[in-house]
């Protein structure tokens, strides 16, 4: 039972073939299959791992469960299995935890200034101020969604300079490599596909409960923040996918929800549109980039983690502990195969 925080080798650099997964990977270069790709799946939070460069700044009491719950770690195995099952799909994953720089947030002009502001707001919240929001300053998020420390605030300017250096190095190694891989993939797909329809899916998962200090993930979220039984699909619109500046046409979104629902065996109401998540930076950016291409666009898919975990692993996480469930590969491969078989009418 591994309860230790997961670290990446210091200075580890990631190339295209480390981050991009397609069915014939290892047998055929991506350039030779790019013209047949119709779905690009992005995993901005697919890794829970921290770069060793940040080790001096990470809270010592953090456990693997708290680290993994802070991420959307199941989307790595799901995305890779989905790409293996569907020759028309490619999956790209961020190798670093969202701690370094969240690719699903608008790129901050001044990351360190935003981080200072985050800690200033956090101090007000912990002092009892109500209604404190971290919106707009959480591209680097130093606490879990249950409010526990992940990054420790530096003491003095020397500490801030050291943290800035570690974050900058980590950003170049991880999130920047992820962003470059996405741009290259989509450029190749669009050029070789010669205007074919293209769907970009920003893939996520989260639970309907948050974690207690003892590791039990049992604190219910407000009803308005809860996911349906399977997945929420967000295109920046309303509950029917309609709106003035949607990232994917409403009719397409509804067909996609119906196809996924049939493939997953979902009952009515087990897939929602834009409730509670409308889609964030990746959906907004690629929705605009593909807006002139017929039958194309972007969607954020936020799976309910309990549906991906299954009852046994969910029950494990509802008990106090510091570990994370293992042995989920077969279940996630089965879900990926169902998604690969979805037929869009």
N, C-alpha and C positions, 0 to 999 in steps of 0.2 A: 504494500500500500504506500504509494508515493505521495507525500504531503508537502514536499519542498517546492519552492518557486522554480519555475522553468527558465533557464538562462540560455542565451545564444552565445556562441563563441565570439570573443572580442574581435572586431574588425571584419566580421564575416560579410562578404559581398555577395549579392545575388544577381545572377544573369537571367536572361529571358527564359531559358529552359528550366530554371529553378522555380519560376513563378507561374508559368503558363502550362495548362494541361488540356490536351485534346486526345481523341480516341487513339489515333495512330502515333502518338508521341513515342519517340524512340525508334520508330520504323520509317516515318516520313516527316520531313521538315514542315514546319507550320506553313511556310510560303506555298507549299504544294496543295494544302487543303483549305487555305483561307477563303477561296472562292465559293466553297460549299457551306461555310459557316453562316447560320441564320440567327444564332443566339449567343451573346457574349455575357457570361455571368461573372460578376465582380465580387470579391471577398475582402472588403476593406477591414473587417474585424475578424478574419478567419484564424489569425494566430493569437495565442495568448502570451507568447514568449517575450521576455524582456531582453534587450541587448545588454551585455555585460558592462558596457560603457556607463549605464545608469545605475549600476549596483550600489555605489556609495550613497545614492539619493533615495533608494527605495526603502519604505518602512520595514523595519526588521520583523514585525509581527505578522507580515502577510503570509498566507498559506496558499497552497496550490488551488484549493477550492475558491478562495477569494480572487485569486489571479484569473482563473478560468471563467468564473462567473462574470468578471469585469469585461470579458471578451464575448465573441459569438463563435466560440471555438468549434462547435459542431459543424459549422458551415465549411470548414476545410475538408473534412471527410465527405460531406454531402456533395460539395462542388466537384471534387475530384471524381467521385463515383458517378456523378451525373454526366461529366465529360466522357468518362469511359463507356457509358451506356448509350450516348447520343453522338453520332458522327457529325451532326450539324451544330454542335455546341462546343464552346471553349470556355474554360474557367481560369481566372487570374486571381491569385491571392496575395495579400500583403503579408510579408514575412514577419513583421513586428506587431506587437500589441498596439492598440489604439493609444496607449500611453505616450508614445513617441510623438506622433502627430496624426490626428484622426483624418483619414482621407474623405470621410463622409461629412466633414464640416468645411465651410468656406475657408480657403487658405488665408490665414491671418497675415496682415502686413507687418505686424510687430508681435511675434509669438511670445517673447519674454514679457512684454508689457501686458499682454493679455493674461499670462500666467500670474503675474503680480496682482492684476485686478481680480482674478479668480480667488486667490488667497485672501484678498481684502474682503471680498463678498462672503467668503467662507467664515472668516472671523466674525462678521456681523451675524451670520446665521447661527453660529455656535454660541454667540452671546445672547441669543434669544429673539433676534429680529425675524419677523414672519414675512413670507412672500419673497424671499431672496431668490433671484434667478441667476443661473450661470449661462444663460443663452448669450451667444456671441463671443464668449471668452473661453469656451471649453474645447477648442481644437487640441490643446494639451490638457487632459483632465487628471488632476492629481489625487482624486478621491474616487472610491467605488460609488456605485449608484445607491448604496446603502449608507454612504457618507463616511466610510472608513478611509484612513490615509493610505495612499499608494506611494506618491512622491512626498518627501519631506521638504518643507520650506527651508531654503538655505539661511544660514546665519551670516549676515554681513555681505559686502560686495564681492569679496573673494569667493565666497560660496556660490553666489549668483553667477559669477564669471565661469566657474568650474561647471556648474549645471548647464549654462548656455553652451559651452563647448561640447559637453556630452550629448546634449539634445541635438545640436547641429550635426555632429558626426553620425549619430544614430539615424537622423532624418535622411541623410545622404545615402546611408547603407540600405535602409528599408523602404519607407514610404515613397521616396523619390524613385527608387528602382521599380516599385509597384506602378507608380504613375506613368513611367516611361514605357513599361510593358503594355499597359492599357492602350496608350496612344499608338504604339507600334501595331498591336493586334487590330485595333479598329481601323487604322489606316490601311492595313493589308486587306482586311475583310471588305472594306468599302471599295478599294481600287480593283480587287480581283473579282468581287461579286457584281461589279458593273450595275450598281443601283438596285440590287435585290433587297427585299425587306430585311430589316435588321432590328432585333430586340435586345436591349441592354438591361440586364437584371442585376440590381444591387442586392446581394443575398445576406440576410441577417437572421438571427434567432435570439429570443429572450423569453424569460419566464414571466408568469403572471404574479409572481411573488418575489420579494427581495430578501436578502440574507440578514439573519440576526448575527450578533457578534460571535456566537458559538458555532457559526457555519451552517446552521439550519436555514434553508431557503423557504420560509413559511410566512413572511410578512406580506399580506395581500396588498397589491397596488390599488389605488382608487379605481372604481368601476370604469371611469372614462378612459383609463390607461390600459385596460385589459384587452388582450388579444382574443380572437375567436379560437375555436378548438384546433384549427389547422394553421391558417396563414392570413395575414393582412397584405393586400396588394395596394400600393400607393402610387398614384400618378399626379399628385398635387391638386386633385379635384375634390368633388364631394362624394357622398356615399353611393352615387351611381357612376362615378368616374368622370363627371361632367364639370367643366369650368372653362374660364377664358384662356388660361395658359397652362393647359395640362401637358404632361411630359409624354403621354401616350394617348391616342384617340380613345374616347370613352367606349365606343363600340368594340374596339380591339381589347380593351381592358376587361370588359364583361365577357367576351368570348374566351379570353385567357383564363379568367376565374372559373368559367364553366368547364373548360377543358381540364384544368388542374383538379377541380372538384370531382369530376367523373373519374379521372385517373387515380386519385387518392381515396376514392370511396367516401368523400365528404358529404355529410348531410347538409340540407339548407341551413344557412347561417353560420356554417363552420369555416367559410372564407369570407372576409369582409373587404370592402373597398374604402381606403382612406380613413379607416377607423381602427385603431387610434393613430396610425402613422400615415402621413401623406407623402413621404419621400423627402430625402434630404439632399445633400450636395451632389452626390453622384447622379441621382435621378434628375435633378434640376439641370445639371451641366450637360449630360448626354441627351436629355430630352430636347434641349435647345439645339444642340449640335446636329441632331437627326431630324429636326422638325420639317425640313424640306424634302425628306426622303419618303416616298409612299410606303404606307403600312409599316412604319418604323417608329421607334421611340424608346423610352426608358421607364422602368418601373422598379419600385423598391418592394422586395418580398421579405416580409418579417414573419418567419415561422414561429409558432408557439413552441418553445423548447421542450415542453412536456411531451408534445406529439412526436418529436424527434427522439427523445430519450426512451420513451416507453415507460410503463408503470413501475417496473423494478428499479431502474436507474433514477426515476423521479423520486421514488420513496427513499432511496439512499440519500439524495440531496436534501430531503426534508428532515433528515436526522442530523443532530450536531456532528461535526466532523471537519477534517481538513483536507481530505482526499477528493478525487474526481472519478466518476465511474469510468470503467474501461470495458472493452469488449462490445462496443456499439457498432463496429464496422458492418456486420451483416445486416443489422436493422437499417442503417443509413443507406447501404447499397440497395436494399429493397425499395426504400422510398425514392431513391434516385432513379431506379428502373421504372417505377410508376410514372414519375415526372417525364422521363424520356419517352414514354408511350402516349403521353397526352396528345390528343388530336385537336388542333385548332380549326373549328368549323368556319 
